[in-house]
Amino acid sequence: MRSPAGVLLVLLAIPTAANLAGGGPTWIWTPSLPTPLLRLVTEAGLLDVWLLADLLAAVGVLGGLAVAATACSATAVAATLLALVGALSVAAAVTGAPLPLWYALAYTAGLVLVLRAGCCSTR
């Protein structure tokens, strides 16, 4: 069976390249986060973790981990990473922000590929 890791890498590289071409690495979810939710994240002491996760998704590190997990046949890990980033990006895109939409599309397409590869695997 052919691994979708190469196709997945290309899908994840498209929005990451758009992010980096837009003036350097920036967050994709935080600008769309409603102020009350941002306040809750801050009060819970999770702002640093949130910003780090957001930046790692935006520059493709989380996508890269999903690619590595796919290559190692860790379908559940890859699917979890892709689903998380895809869901957060869809939620951010609902506010009308264009950049999260590209992430949502790429990560969701990657998720479909990973799940399809996992379901069709003979191992």
C-alpha positions in Angstrom: 0.0 0.0 0.0 1.2 3.5 -0.8 1.6 5.8 2.1 -0.2 9.2 1.9 2.7 10.9 3.8 4.0 12.7 0.6 0.6 13.9 -0.4 -0.2 14.9 3.2 3.1 16.9 3.4 2.2 18.8 0.3 -1.3 19.6 1.6 0.1 20.9 4.9 2.9 22.8 3.1 0.4 25.0 1.2 -1.1 26.9 4.1 2.2 27.0 6.0 3.9 28.6 3.0 1.0 31.1 2.9 1.6 31.9 6.5 5.3 32.3 6.2 5.0 34.4 3.0 2.6 36.8 4.8 5.5 38.4 6.7 6.8 35.6 8.9 5.4 33.1 11.3 2.2 34.2 12.9 -0.7 32.6 14.8 -3.7 31.3 12.9 -6.3 30.8 15.6 -5.5 33.5 18.2 -6.7 36.5 16.2 -10.1 34.8 15.8 -10.4 33.8 19.4 -13.4 35.6 21.0 -12.2 37.9 23.8 -14.1 36.1 26.6 -12.5 32.8 25.6 -9.1 34.4 25.4 -9.7 35.8 28.9 -10.6 32.3 30.2 -7.5 30.8 28.6 -5.4 33.6 30.2 -7.0 33.3 33.6 -6.4 29.5 33.5 -2.7 30.1 32.9 -2.8 28.4 29.5 -2.0 31.4 27.3 1.6 30.4 26.7 0.6 26.8 25.9 -2.2 28.1 23.6 0.1 30.5 21.7 2.8 27.8 21.4 0.4 25.2 20.0 -1.1 27.9 17.6 2.4 28.8 16.3 3.5 25.1 16.0 0.3 24.5 13.9 0.9 27.6 11.8 4.5 26.9 10.9 3.7 23.2 10.1 5.3 21.5 13.1 2.1 19.7 14.1 1.5 18.8 10.5 5.0 17.4 10.3 4.4 15.3 13.3 1.3 14.0 11.7 3.3 13.1 8.6 5.9 11.3 10.7 3.2 9.4 12.5 1.6 8.4 9.2 5.0 7.2 7.9 5.4 5.1 11.1 1.9 3.7 10.7 0.7 5.5 13.9 -2.6 6.3 12.3 -4.4 7.2 15.5 -1.8 9.7 16.5 -1.7 11.3 13.0 -5.5 11.4 12.9 -5.8 13.0 16.3 -3.3 15.8 15.4 -4.9 16.5 12.1 -8.4 16.4 13.6 -7.4 18.8 16.4 -5.8 21.4 14.1 -8.5 21.0 11.5 -11.3 21.6 14.0 -9.6 24.6 15.6 -8.9 26.0 12.1 -12.6 25.5 11.1 -13.7 27.3 14.2 -11.4 30.2 13.5 -12.4 30.4 9.9 -16.0 30.8 10.9 -15.1 34.3 12.0 -14.2 35.1 8.4 -10.4 34.9 8.7 -9.0 33.6 5.4 -5.8 32.0 6.7 -7.4 29.5 9.1 -9.6 28.4 6.2 -6.6 27.2 4.3 -5.4 25.3 7.4 -8.8 23.8 7.9 -8.9 22.6 4.3 -5.4 21.2 4.3 -5.5 19.5 7.7 -9.0 18.1 7.0 -7.9 16.7 3.6 -4.8 15.2 5.4 -7.1 13.6 8.0 -9.2 12.0 5.2 -6.1 10.6 3.6 -4.7 9.3 6.9 -8.0 7.7 7.9 -8.4 6.2 4.4 -4.9 4.7 4.6 -5.5 3.4 8.1 -8.8 1.8 7.1 -7.4 0.3 3.9 -4.2 -1.0 5.6 -3.7 -4.8 5.5 -1.4 -4.7 8.5 
